[in-house]
Amino acid sequence: MIGIVGDDFPQAHTAYFQSRNIDLGGLQTVPGRTFRWCGEYHADFNNRTTLSTELGVFETFNPQLPEDYRTTPYVLLGNIGPDLQGHVLDQMERPKFIVADTMNLWINITNEALHKLLKRVDMLVLNDEEARQLTKEENLIRAGRALLELGPRFVAIKKGEHGCMLFGEGGAFFATGAYPLAEIHDPTGAGDSFVGALAGYVASKNPKGVTFDLLRAAVAHGSVMASFNVEAFSLERLRTLTNVQLAERFNQFKAMTRFEE
Amino acid sequence: MIGIVGDDFPQAHTAYFQSRNIDLGGLQTVPGRTFRWCGEYHADFNNRTTLSTELGVFETFNPQLPEDYRTTPYVLLGNIGPDLQGHVLDQMERPKFIVADTMNLWINITNEALHKLLKRVDMLVLNDEEARQLTKEENLIRAGRALLELGPRFVAIKKGEHGCMLFGEGGAFFATGAYPLAEIHDPTGAGDSFVGALAGYVASKNPKGVTFDLLRAAVAHGSVMASFNVEAFSLERLRTLTNVQLAERFNQFKAMTRFEE
């Protein structure tokens, strides 16, 4: 983990990360306030209105990799400006697989830097509106294909409650719905838990080469993780989640998408 | 087929039906104009604005079953008023499986008759907005469960380009996306071709009893048929469609939704 928090960041949070064996060597804690986002979700949970964004210490974030991070083989570039994502890559030694997240803000204000970054990553993950915005294609199949032309070997387009589409070389295509939930409490972080679980699954397999078939399962794992995340406020559900619960839901998810002639 | 057309109905259309071995014994042709709908689709093809609806001869339609139709084992009640759908059922002798389509209009103006009909059918097929409207549940998983309480053993909720969810007894659940298309020319009739192929698939299998697993495949067949239908205006694509093309796309669809741990 590479990141920055202010001195207001609760000790309980860092303690929790440590209890899950998350290396915090790359987490900077500096004077000031931690990044905050405040918003309101609409009735269908697929749209939201931002009420306030306070960058706080994030505004001057300069990601610095500890020496022993530089050879990490699997890299997830979280949603920060593409220049900073590129700056992280500059510090890395030949990673095996690089996944990048992005958002509408960077498509708008740092479009050129984003295009440059896309030539350096193996996989791009973004949502449907962002895919349309970046490619100017209304149809998502065409948007996915157009994104492959920009550099990455794989593209995942997230559609919130409607699931995810995965595009690969040679017309490879995979689609899955979201895991169905009768109650959604807080969709905040669904996209982050999706891409985190996706990248984590790939890293856990440490494959010779990342294949399209491996990424099908990675997308399904991401969907399952996101489904847990939205069941409760903030990280409350992930905090108590076990590997057994993840595996059970993964198997249910597989069963509910199968059909035979 | 049970239906009504006016004397303006092109002879070429009936000739086409006959060339496909469709029995037209239940098609009434009467003086007057055939039903017409005119509308405009929005950019995403998921919403449309009705410009005009002319009921024509449909206004006084009274479905009368030819004697040899009364023992038909598989019945698809197309989208007409629930009273007329019930009137068709009154003329049938113990069908094995009854699927009903409906629409927002009937939910609004003949809600009670619709509730009565739902107790007489095995399966209800409707779209997401209709499911929400009929159950007053925003969440589609809850809407699907609530619809099962109204009578049918199976409920399919269609979500347009986002696919379909199938609900059955004991919490049985299946979900699939739509077959991905880079070009959509005319979504008119997608829902009808979906439910037609679904019911046709079940009838072609003529099972001892209709199971949830059979309906998974039926939903997938419906999705594939609908994907062909929207590729060209009106019935143009279905007109030339072959069983080999259907089977090929069905297999592609299966491959693109599979994942393995």
Contacts between the chains, C-beta under 8 A, distances in Angstrom:
chain1	res1	chain2	res2	distance
A	43	B	138	5.9
A	44	B	138	6.8
A	138	B	43	5.9
A	138	B	44	6.8
A	139	B	181	7.8
A	139	B	182	6.0
A	139	B	183	7.3
A	139	B	184	7.3
A	140	B	180	7.8
A	141	B	180	4.8
A	141	B	181	6.4
A	141	B	182	4.4
A	142	B	182	5.1
A	145	B	182	7.5
A	159	B	162	7.1
A	162	B	159	7.1
A	162	B	162	4.1
A	162	B	163	7.6
A	162	B	177	7.7
A	163	B	162	7.7
A	163	B	177	6.4
A	165	B	177	7.7
A	165	B	180	7.0
A	173	B	180	6.3
A	173	B	256	5.1
A	174	B	256	5.7
A	174	B	257	7.3
A	174	B	258	8.0
A	174	B	259	7.0
A	175	B	177	4.2
A	175	B	180	6.4
A	175	B	256	6.0
A	175	B	257	6.2
A	176	B	177	7.1
A	176	B	257	6.7
A	176	B	259	7.2
A	177	B	162	7.8
A	177	B	163	6.3
A	177	B	165	7.7
A	177	B	175	4.2
A	177	B	176	7.1
A	177	B	177	6.1
A	180	B	140	7.8
A	180	B	141	4.8
A	180	B	165	7.0
A	180	B	173	6.3
A	180	B	175	6.4
A	181	B	139	7.8
A	181	B	141	6.4
A	182	B	139	6.0
A	182	B	141	4.4
A	182	B	142	5.2
A	182	B	145	7.5
A	183	B	139	7.3
A	184	B	139	7.3
A	213	B	259	7.9
A	213	B	260	7.1
A	216	B	258	7.2
A	216	B	259	3.9
A	216	B	260	7.5
A	217	B	259	5.0
A	217	B	260	6.2
A	217	B	261	5.8
A	219	B	259	7.4
A	220	B	259	4.8
A	250	B	261	7.2
A	254	B	259	6.8
A	254	B	261	7.9
A	256	B	173	5.1
A	256	B	174	5.6
A	256	B	175	6.0
A	257	B	174	7.3
A	257	B	175	6.2
A	257	B	176	6.7
A	257	B	257	5.7
A	257	B	259	8.0
A	258	B	216	7.2
A	258	B	258	7.7
A	259	B	174	7.0
A	259	B	176	7.2
A	259	B	213	7.9
A	259	B	216	3.9
A	259	B	217	5.0
A	259	B	219	7.4
A	259	B	220	4.8
A	259	B	254	6.8
A	259	B	257	7.9
A	260	B	213	7.1
A	260	B	216	7.5
A	260	B	217	6.2
A	261	B	217	5.8
A	261	B	250	7.2
A	261	B	254	7.9
